Amino acid sequence: MLHFGPKKIKQGKPFKKMSENGMIQKVDLYQIWEQEEFRQILPFKEYIFDMLIHLDIVSEQRRYDTKTGSRLPIENFFVPCMLTQRNDTDFLTQECTPERTLSLAFVFKGTIIPPALPNRLICACLSMWTLKQYRGRKLMFSGFVGLSVDKEHDIVVCVEGNKILLYLVHKRSKGLIVPEIATSVRECLHLTLERISEFYQSTVHEKVISQLPFHTEYSCSRFICYFPEERLALKTDECVCNHGDDITLNWKVWNQKQKQKQCDPDCTGLSEDALSQIPSNTELLRLSVNCDKLMIHDLAIHLEMEETEWNDMVENYPRNTQMVKFLTLIDLRENNGIRFGDLAKGLREMKITTHTLCMMRRRKQVISSIQDDILDSIPTDEILDNISTQIGKMVFQLGIELGLSIADLENIDKCNCDLTAQSKDVLFRWRGDRLVKPTIRVLEQALVNSRKGARCLEEVVKNVDLQTLRAVETATGKWMKLYVSGSHLKKIVYSSIQL
């Protein structure tokens, strides 16, 4: 059995660091293994280290060159099982509020969960999403991890007794959580726990049984009452908790039908809290995409835009109807201060269903033909150069989907008259942002959301050698490719997954 503990002061420093923040460098671990008890494994240290990664005991902290997108040498590794410090931040109380958060629990049999299981889950999560920083501190503690899914959604995974709790937090309101993101996160963690459970059953020579050692429960808004999935899925009785919450509504967000384009018959529309929020650029873009030009015109007039303002917008973009629609909504937000509630009021006055706003929370399904290892890589200069020639007039919409500000996009438009140059500037600025890992998968989703489609990207990367996307490839990559379950997981979650 491998042991990280030191017997000498020389080995004590990396051990102390690892206990405090869960980080270690490979050379430090090798130094610890120089103890007499482990001399026999030193000739096989690279192989042993690869196995630790393969078993999700150690996770890579990957870094990429912000200019070229190539992978840099891995210096630090996460070791969740060595963390002893408990979460002492106020992230749960200050950020995971009932107004902004949905929660569910994976409930295990017995009173406690073996520590190895959540540690492996946390290690897997670190390879899927970006470790979040809160007030200057990394949110990784014993039995607790906080991660960024995208610029609007964060997740927290933590252990309490016999439960692994999952919190999905929206930057503004839980009523604006994208159901497809909630569903993909839930499915990914469920399948990861399933694979880990099967692995541990096999290691103790137990027959792998069909019944899982855990089940899923969904919480009310106060995170107190939990209802089992079996009861919610039956839809035979009303699942209202003691606080009056209909937990079925939360369950539907976590279990979105992938190809569903219309709201369920019992959909109540955006919540009161969501209606009080100011729509983001991305949400207004998606609304404009789902409405025709006449509808946006009438909505703008109902929301007190002058006809002359509309005419000016049309004159400024005579050949780009989509830009007219989108910038009209932006103008209403910036100059009239509209919120979701104002949009809903305008639609009602026009006798149009307010469920039109529900589409602002949805994103299009991507059916990709690009292999997963490519999708989970950061695009190189060559890929961005080649794709920039294919974007054309959709550059503004693509930039919004990729998270660039309108001010940045307007500056790009002023500085470059050439559409290819504009596209290149947008793509390189996006890749330089490290809040969320800028992978080819993210780019593919943005292309589909902006109605450009992913075919152009598929053509660009179809002959790309995976090795060209990895400036530094360690021996661990060989083991990662052998981890069969990893490929299955990647097809579920939209963000990068490498187990």
Sequence and secondary structure as in RCSB ss.txt:
>XXXX:A:sequence
MLHFGPKKIKQGKPFKKMSENGMIQKVDLYQIWEQEEFRQILPFKEYIFDMLIHLDIVSEQRRYDTKTGSRLPIE
NFFVPCMLTQRNDTDFLTQECTPERTLSLAFVFKGTIIPPALPNRLICACLSMWTLKQYRGRKLMFSGFVGLSVD
KEHDIVVCVEGNKILLYLVHKRSKGLIVPEIATSVRECLHLTLERISEFYQSTVHEKVISQLPFHTEYSCSRFIC
YFPEERLALKTDECVCNHGDDITLNWKVWNQKQKQKQCDPDCTGLSEDALSQIPSNTELLRLSVNCDKLMIHDLA
IHLEMEETEWNDMVENYPRNTQMVKFLTLIDLRENNGIRFGDLAKGLREMKITTHTLCMMRRRKQVISSIQDDIL
DSIPTDEILDNISTQIGKMVFQLGIELGLSIADLENIDKCNCDLTAQSKDVLFRWRGDRLVKPTIRVLEQALVNS
RKGARCLEEVVKNVDLQTLRAVETATGKWMKLYVSGSHLKKIVYSSIQL
>XXXX:A:secstr
      SSHHHHHHHHHHHHHSEEEHHHHHHHTTSGGGGGGGGGHHHHHHHHHHTTSSEE   B TTT  B    
EEE GGG      SSHHHHTS TTTEEEEEEEESSSS  THHHHHHHHHHHHHSEE EETTEE EETTEEEEESS
SSEEEEEEEETTEEEEEEEESS GGG  HHHHHHHHHHHHHHHHHHHHHHHHHTT    SS SEEEEEE TTS  
EEEHHHHHH SS  B TTS BHHHHHHHHT  TT  S  TT   S HHHHTS   HHHHHHHHHTS HHHHHHHH
HHTT  HHHHHHHHHHSTT HHHHHHHHHHHHHHHH   HHHHHHHHHHTT  GGGGGGGG        S HHHH
TS   HHHHHHHHHHHGGGHHHHHHHTT  HHHHHHHHHH  SHHHHHHHHHHHHHT  SS   HHHHHHHHHHT
TS SHHHHHHHTT  GGGG SS  THHHHHHH HHHHHHHTT SS    
